[in-house]
Amino acid sequence: MQHGGAADSGDIFQLLADEYARKILLAADHGPKTAKTLSEECDASLTTIYRRVSALQEHDLIEEHHTVDSDGSHRSEFETSLEALHVEISDGTLSLTVETRDELADSFTSLWSNLRGKD
């Protein structure tokens, strides 16, 4: 995914400047976490967690997984999908490229298939 537009880049930089957004990304990097767990680990209210998660989701930096517990109750868990950010300054413009884990996995699968060649 490439976020080349100045508005997108600015939005992502502003989002990552937020301490809670960074804490959420780091906490959810160790596997899927519920909003309640993120709230406890990030020392933030549930409202703050949901607000930041929503903003992170808008830029595909975090993804939501829906699970069903053994008692049948549904819950959402959030996991960081951001793998890397690349900033490039060229000809007076700043561009931002975002790499997500899904893209890296797809690239690896494609590379592996090409390496295996035609049977």
C-alpha positions in Angstrom: 0.0 0.0 0.0 1.4 3.4 -0.9 0.3 6.5 0.7 1.8 9.1 -1.6 -0.6 11.9 -1.2 0.4 14.8 1.1 -2.9 14.6 3.0 -2.5 10.9 3.7 1.2 11.3 4.7 0.3 14.2 7.0 -2.6 12.3 8.5 -0.3 9.3 9.2 2.5 11.4 10.7 0.0 13.2 12.9 -1.6 9.9 14.0 1.9 8.4 14.8 2.7 11.6 16.8 0.0 10.6 19.2 1.3 8.7 22.2 -1.7 6.5 22.6 -1.7 5.5 18.9 1.9 4.4 19.2 1.2 2.5 22.5 -1.7 0.7 20.8 0.5 -0.3 17.8 3.2 -1.6 20.1 0.8 -3.5 22.4 -1.1 -5.1 19.5 2.1 -6.1 17.8 2.5 -9.0 20.2 -0.7 -10.7 19.0 -4.4 -9.8 18.9 -5.7 -7.8 21.9 -9.2 -6.8 23.0 -10.0 -3.2 23.5 -10.2 -3.9 27.3 -6.7 -5.4 27.3 -5.3 -2.5 25.2 -7.0 -0.1 27.6 -5.2 -1.7 30.6 -1.8 -2.0 28.8 -1.9 1.5 27.4 -3.3 3.1 30.5 -6.1 4.7 28.5 -9.9 4.8 28.6 -11.9 2.6 26.3 -13.2 5.7 24.5 -9.6 6.7 23.8 -8.7 3.2 22.6 -11.7 2.9 20.3 -11.0 6.4 18.9 -7.3 5.7 18.1 -8.1 2.2 16.8 -10.6 3.7 14.4 -8.0 6.2 13.1 -5.4 3.5 12.8 -7.8 1.3 10.9 -8.5 4.1 8.4 -4.9 3.9 7.4 -4.7 0.1 7.5 -2.2 0.2 10.4 -4.2 -2.1 12.6 -6.7 -4.8 11.8 -9.7 -6.2 13.6 -10.4 -9.9 14.1 -13.8 -11.2 15.2 -13.8 -14.2 17.5 -16.4 -16.3 19.3 -15.7 -17.4 22.8 -16.6 -20.9 24.1 -19.7 -19.4 25.7 -20.9 -18.0 22.3 -20.1 -14.4 23.0 -18.6 -12.4 20.2 -15.6 -10.1 20.7 -13.2 -8.1 18.6 -9.5 -8.2 18.9 -7.0 -5.8 17.3 -3.6 -6.6 15.8 -1.0 -4.4 14.3 -0.7 -4.8 10.6 2.0 -2.1 10.1 5.3 -3.6 9.3 7.3 -0.6 8.1 7.1 3.0 7.1 9.4 4.5 4.5 9.8 8.2 4.1 11.3 9.7 0.9 12.1 13.3 0.2 12.6 14.0 -3.5 12.3 17.1 -5.6 10.8 19.1 -2.8 8.1 16.5 -2.0 7.8 14.1 0.9 6.2 10.7 0.2 5.3 7.9 2.6 5.1 4.3 1.8 3.4 2.0 4.2 4.1 -1.8 4.2 1.7 -4.1 5.9 2.3 -7.7 7.0 -0.3 -9.0 4.6 1.5 -7.4 1.7 4.8 -8.8 2.9 3.2 -12.3 3.3 1.7 -12.0 -0.2 5.1 -10.9 -1.7 6.8 -13.8 0.0 4.2 -16.3 -1.2 4.6 -14.9 -4.7 8.4 -15.0 -4.5 8.3 -18.6 -3.2 6.0 -19.7 -6.0 8.3 -18.2 -8.6 11.4 -19.8 -7.0 9.7 -23.2 -7.1 9.2 -22.7 -10.8 7.1 -24.7 -13.1 6.7 -28.3 -12.2 
